[in-house]
Amino acid sequence: MELAWGAIVVAALLIPGADFGTPVHALTEGIGAAPPGLRLALYGLLLFGFAMKAGMFPLGQLWLPDAHSSAPSPISALLSGVMIKTGVYGIVRTLFWMVPPIVQAQEGRFLGLGLASFGVVTLFVGTIQALKQHDAKRLHAYHSIGQMGYILLGVGTAQYFFLSGSPLLHTLAALALIGGLYHTINHALFKGLLFLCTG
């Protein structure tokens, strides 16, 4: 998990004009003023860090199943219910609040399509790995990875459709984002209860 936090902190410090305590709107302006290569690196580091926390494939397999299976059940409930949701919050915050309008027009759809694609892979891989488990807590951990795939698919699809320019696709973008955020709350509640029942 230190790798995830490290990537996020390094990305924030690489933003032109950024320092400790710089407000988010100033960071957004700094990202917009950055050269395209640095901007791509910044978004790559931010999304890498938040995606690792959210359990996105292939990053979630590096820590999530082992952390859930070795932790006491109440801690596993908190990990699944709260900790991996901070990654989703960071991704939503980055895509919808930290991408300047000029960048949205150029690179925003690419970011949304990439996130949606990783979401599809994550939901399939996580669910298939969950089916192969014999330990209940590891099964829940891999199932969490699969469920995060659905959430990331919704968020990425919302970003992609929102920047399409079509009013119909704007409506679908709103529905995708609402569905992704609703399932975030849904998963936090039911998976925390599953871990507590397993314990």
Secondary structure as UniProt FT lines:
FT   HELIX           2..14
FT   TURN            16..17
FT   TURN            20..21
FT   HELIX           24..33
FT   HELIX           36..54
FT   TURN            57..59
FT   HELIX           60..62
FT   HELIX           64..70
FT   HELIX           73..78
FT   HELIX           79..83
FT   HELIX           84..97
FT   HELIX           101..103
FT   HELIX           104..108
FT   HELIX           109..131
FT   HELIX           136..162
FT   HELIX           167..198
//
